[in-house]
Amino acid sequence: MPQLPDDLDAVAVRRWCSLALEALGRERAEIDAINVYPIADGDTGTNLYLTLESASAAIEAVFAAHETGATAPATADAVRAMAHGALIGARGNSGTILAQLLRGMAGVLADGGDAAHLRLALTSAADAARQAVAHPVEGTVLTVAAEAAEAARGEDPDLRTVVTAAYGGARAALARTPEQLAVLGRAGVVDAGGRGLVAVLGALVETVTGQAPVRGPRTASGNAAKTPVTVDGGSVVGLPVGGTPVEGVTEGDLPASAPVEGPLDCPEDGGAGPAFEVIYLLEAGDEQVARLRTRLDALGDSLVVVGGDGLWHVHVHVDDAGAAVEAGVEAGRPYRIRITHFATESGHDVRVQAEPAQRAVVVVVPGDGLAGLCTEAGATTVIARPGEPPASGELVEAIRRAHAREVVLLPNDAALRHTAAAAAEQARTEGVRVALVPTRAAVQGIAALAVHEPDRGFDEDVVAMTAAAGATRYAELAVAERQSWTMAGICQAGDILGLIDGDVAVIGSDVPHTARTVLDRMLAAGGELVTLVLGEDVPDALADALEEHVREGHLAVDTVVYRGGHQRAPLLIGVE
């Protein structure tokens, strides 16, 4: 049993996030089953889980960066990582609000993790979440968060007392949600988002007390939720409706889910709501976001905008998805755009689903440029932005979006091996045949995609793609952040590092010279084709100079150049 913390330090925050993820993993199916508001699409538990999975991955990255040190990360680093991870990975209405709750807490806990700071953090979280929602509704997760903060008020200096009181207040508020929101009362369930927040606070109780709290309530009566939900003499109401979020889609022939109750800001009489859920991350200033809120509020409902410091997560339900995205473009730089289509016919679920393709390729790429290249080649892409590796849920969504019976998954990063394996396993449980080709770099993925032939047998295709990837040596240039020991010697902050097959092989003072040295070392072992992927700020002149260098020293070697866009490394190199 781990040592119980006297305050929420970085280690305690890490454990809290881990336990919360486990709790949502256990309960997400039940939470999905009681999801009848604002849209009965049966995904609140899943969205909360994926959001917290991203938060947990961010915290683990902070701890991984301190593995060689003697001390754990600072509390501020851990809570800010948790909030940032939740922000960039938030899913759906519920996940977006959870991200803002964690952000509100992080702003206070960064200054201290004792009982007094936790009280303030809970209040800050509840206030921040309410302000993020365009039209707050009582009987939702907002009410549960507010009641948890209120229950934690007082002067008791004991952290365990504060945490236990907050959890108790949240449970009591959750039990009252069917009385406050008619749609919940009719369905005989409590609010799904509030139920998820109770699970997260329950994990906090276990973190500081060492004992897991009693679960519940799960329905208006306190009994375990079942599917279907049976109330009032056997009538069946509030059934969760299936549906698969579709990322970056504008066509009408999509997997759909039907809203069986009114949306967040509409009457609760079962009227039809907007057709699309639009979600994206946005880089923009405060003034631009204020104007964006006004415009999106006029376009639709369920508007939630969370974040700050130049990075925002936008969620809205609209009929015109294009207009919602265009509003983001006018405000700043939107990316990770996800569009879910809700199709209805006479108030019933309609799955508008094309026949699945026989085979597809899902590839993780480090920048927009390669995403366009891979899309043109017919692949479904997931962009891994600097410091923002995709979670397994995002890869599962991409596999679903590919809509094929057979899928070849190219993670293009050794660090994503376990994440990709988990996504492949999940997709297999859904009936998709998935083969994971363990590509460790984007250039290996490009090589694999180049030999992909969907008309040949699946196993034969996978073998050919694996062989092409394995025959491609890879390298990248990086900038050293601090002095450290490497396999090539001691580097200083600001040095240019040339990594070949994942290990530092060259330490240089500038990008051109280091790149030439790396190329020479790689081509000394032979090669027929050099692939160069340039980062966003790397001039074309560098590619021209490197092509000339290859021609002069290696007459039989061809060179191909791609623009990678906004990626972590200024230059990626592949040699086949």
HELIX and SHEET records of a PDB file:
HELIX    1   1 ALA A   10  ALA A   33  1                                  24    
HELIX    2   2 THR A   44  ALA A   65  1                                  22    
HELIX    3   3 THR A   75  GLY A   89  1                                  15    
HELIX    4   4 GLY A   92  LEU A  109  1                                  18    
HELIX    5   5 ALA A  115  ALA A  132  1                                  18    
HELIX    6   6 VAL A  141  ALA A  151  1                                  11    
HELIX    7   7 LEU A  159  GLN A  180  1                                  22    
HELIX    8   8 ALA A  182  ALA A  187  1                                   6    
HELIX    9   9 ALA A  192  THR A  209  1                                  18    
HELIX   10  10 ASP A  286  LEU A  299  1                                  14    
HELIX   11  11 ALA A  321  ALA A  331  1                                  11    
HELIX   12  12 ASP A  368  GLU A  376  1                                   9    
HELIX   13  13 SER A  392  ALA A  402  1                                  11    
HELIX   14  14 ALA A  414  LEU A  416  5                                   3    
HELIX   15  15 ARG A  417  THR A  429  1                                  13    
HELIX   16  16 ALA A  442  ALA A  450  1                                   9    
HELIX   17  17 PHE A  458  GLY A  470  1                                  13    
HELIX   18  18 VAL A  511  LEU A  523  1                                  13    
HELIX   19  19 ASP A  540  GLY A  553  1                                  14    
SHEET    1   A 2 THR A 230  VAL A 231  0                                        
SHEET    2   A 2 SER A 235  VAL A 236 -1                                        
SHEET    1   B 4 GLY A 300  GLY A 308  0                                        
SHEET    2   B 4 LEU A 311  VAL A 318 -1                                        
SHEET    3   B 4 PHE A 276  GLU A 283 -1                                        
SHEET    4   B 4 ARG A 333  HIS A 341 -1                                        
SHEET    1   C 2 THR A 344  GLU A 345  0                                        
SHEET    2   C 2 HIS A 348  ASP A 349 -1                                        
SHEET    1   D 4 THR A 380  ILE A 383  0                                        
SHEET    2   D 4 ALA A 357  VAL A 365  1                                        
SHEET    3   D 4 ALA A 404  LEU A 410  1                                        
SHEET    4   D 4 ARG A 433  LEU A 436  1                                        
SHEET    1   E 6 ASP A 503  GLY A 508  0                                        
SHEET    2   E 6 ILE A 496  ILE A 500 -1                                        
SHEET    3   E 6 ARG A 473  VAL A 479 -1                                        
SHEET    4   E 6 LEU A 571  VAL A 575 -1                                        
SHEET    5   E 6 LEU A 529  GLY A 535 -1                                        
SHEET    6   E 6 ASP A 558  GLY A 565  1                                        
SHEET    1   F 2 SER A 484  THR A 486  0                                        
SHEET    2   F 2 GLY A 489  CYS A 491 -1                                        
END                                                                             
